[in-house]
Amino acid sequence: MDDALQTLRAQLLDAAATRTPLDLRGHGSKAAWRPEPVRAEARVLDLTQLAGISAYEPTELVVTVRAGTSLAELEATLAEQGQCLAFEPPRLGGRGTVGGMVASGLAGPSRASVGSVRDFVLGATMLNGRGELLSFGGQVMKNVAGYDVSRLLAGSWGTLGVLCDVSLKVLPRPVATVTLRFALSAPEALARLTAWSRQPLPLNASLWHEGVLLLRLSGAQAAVDAACQSLGGELLDDAVAMPLWNSLRDRTHALWAFAAQGLPAGQRLWRLSVAPHAPMLRLRGEGLIEWHGGQRWLLSDEPPAAVHEAAAHAGGHAECHVGAAPGEARTALLSPVLARLNRQVRASFDPLGLFSPHASTHAH
């Protein structure tokens, strides 16, 4: 255990001795995206001291990175070798760390085609609530020992422990990428996306907003060319398409910009994760659809109960991203069975509840 890890462990043990909750923080770029707020009395544990790329084997398509490493540094290193993080993690304000990327589990426009952050995690090391350094998974794609535990950290928002190092699968940048534009209503766009998803097409990302469907194709040049001829549509110039995809990836699209300026009373910005083939939901408001229909954003004055019910009926769930009233839950409550499992998992890693956003979420 090196000096940086020793320092973090000492800080963690000191917090454990006084039962002081911890706020695990890198750049703090994703604070607004937390599903639950951090307790006011929480002490900040700065993870940026855990920085650097520990190992990188371009020929093996694997990189091992310390949690406090900036996402920009990692992506620049991969780009030098013609490789990338295929799931396109958001670069919120040009900031963010690798640890925050994994802990949040946030992925960009290509998520429905290439997989989530969890699908690219091969292994990890972490400090649990007892200050023990645990290792899960491995540093090669063929190693599956402890695979599920390392993946469990993706999307856990730091509630299980302090992520120290993570091994990730990386991929070569696609040879060819094009964007097609179609003028379609939302129901028409969903029908097309459902049909196209059943065909052997090099689909990479999609975006529907205000009567326009954008479809991004990526892969071998021959496959992309053949798909363009088959699908039709208007070929969008890269100079126009790239800023649009980046705005979707980095959450700077007009929909988020409007929400960030302050919503009118009663309005909320919702993220709905539903079955991609689900029809349009009968909810009022302005929408944006991505992930081939699987992720839908809704700006609406609908009561929260109606939105949660509609999302559940469509095979998914809803989360209020902006506009939740004070004390209002941003997500629907877990079922009793899932809530019990959640408490048991948290308690096994964090018996004192140091990493739990709320004392009530922890099983004592």
Steps between C-alpha positions, in 0.01 A plus 500: 500500500661827385501836681182631335307188593642505852383859541149420376481195722603704804232759423241225455592332829483834680149553362407146606622566854271802532216358286534801267342445155722558196439683174722328241598767251721540195431813294142525627371530143213255553365632830172605337450149363509318833180299554512594870655804674800462726440559870582852612745377765700291251876557482653534153746226405707637210581223253699710251818400684453153346607604150680338212476220245641188668519275194399520136530222245362631167536162331295339779238780496529542879592798717533519879444846647495655846165641602609864530641513145326758285280361227661743256846354571379145446320579174801691367727201573260262326463731200876488439457126436184541291284363782210628709246444774225373273216582743576874477492613865375857547769767529298736715654843473822341369560349844454165667712214624514132414369413846201729451441350157477149647316599818231689308466243223404777259542422130449698182308464171657166401399318817212302343728363227832437676398447863515687829795597720440177695561293186853641465616453859740205526624542855539744784656559840319684777517591867194380687347653813748309719800646317579167332643509148296257289575383146240371254522371144819528300693697242431282198173443317516121547514523879152473648585438866295740711365661182155574640636674810720738302207579274285568804709811565380653171201717583539455877573872548769427758259335744703176521850631556792703370587398145880505468592343165290369213590289196297582191450346160565751220424477130652628174337809356260404219637528148192676367228709666212682333176664615169477313210741549131412466190719543272281712246527780590335829279191441642463149856531632439234766351263240798549268751452782330179612511363145860606439616351831388159374719525191878448469573871472799687650278709728695699757273776634169672441331824600144618443400856587242741361407294193852400399667161540878480482656158449874442543661206325850378591718211396676366191484730199320243283236432766434870558477572125257212446283614792484855365373374165246274668362750752488817293463826688710814472874466559599756761836672478739406783546868589128513581457150641792492743388798713152346524631164624740674738214707644311178565802329652599793721146603600527844341210449259235773493267290716747490789606861444137607536454291816820639652365856468219421743174326420156657547315390814369147466727409209752217532761351270469122509729223378301191411675168442251274321486207259625634163198361314251664740257735322477868580398560859178688558658786687488874440813691417799543271717197442831374372566136413835320483648150538274372216194576712635367829571836666248780483520848650181683586441861601155489655262624768355150548471387864795281604273203571369508141852505355622214720192295411542560126867405510427181693226409253755541219737255667730746672530776756514880523737739672439870558818675387398863555206654684432260788331671792685514835481162666354337188658169395667524160441133421223255578542294816656157462282196554533350850711212364740725307520745790600217735766372258630853457535545875673163539755573226576844644534362852747231388735759349424791732388374844518847661313679224786737419414515130120501517337825386225461759513331838167338416647312204743312717416170672635512854 
